Amino acid sequence: MPVVVVANPKGGVGKSTLSTQIAGYFASQNHAVMLGDADRQQSSKLWLSLRPEQARAIRSWELGNDQIAKPPKGTTHVVLD
């Protein structure tokens, strides 16, 4: 499973913008995509909630009973912001 991590210690450099665009590209190519938001501001998570319903699905973390975040079953591509 390809995992793309977009990371930079500086804020305001476009990490969330790039992450959402990469996830959107993978989804447009019919991949089962997960976009994980590890940023305090949760900008990527907000973007996911604003996507149109007719857009191809991009999912977020699933929390298990142990409260460990994991990609949803069937995920083929992961993008981490």
C-alpha positions, 0 to 999 in steps of 0.5 A: 500500500503506497503511503504519502506523508506530507510533513514540514515543521513550519506552519502555513507552507501548504501541507494540507492543500497538497495532502488533499490534492494528492488524496483527490488525485488518487480517488480520481484514479479509482483507488480506495484512499484514506486521508489521515490528518495528524495536524492540530488544526485538522484542516484536511479533516475539515476539507473531507467534511466539505467535499460534495457527496457525488465526489469519489470517496476519501475516508479517514481513520477508523478507531478500534476498541483500543483507540488506535487509528488505522486505515479502513479495511480495503484502503489501497492508498494512504495520504497523511497530513 
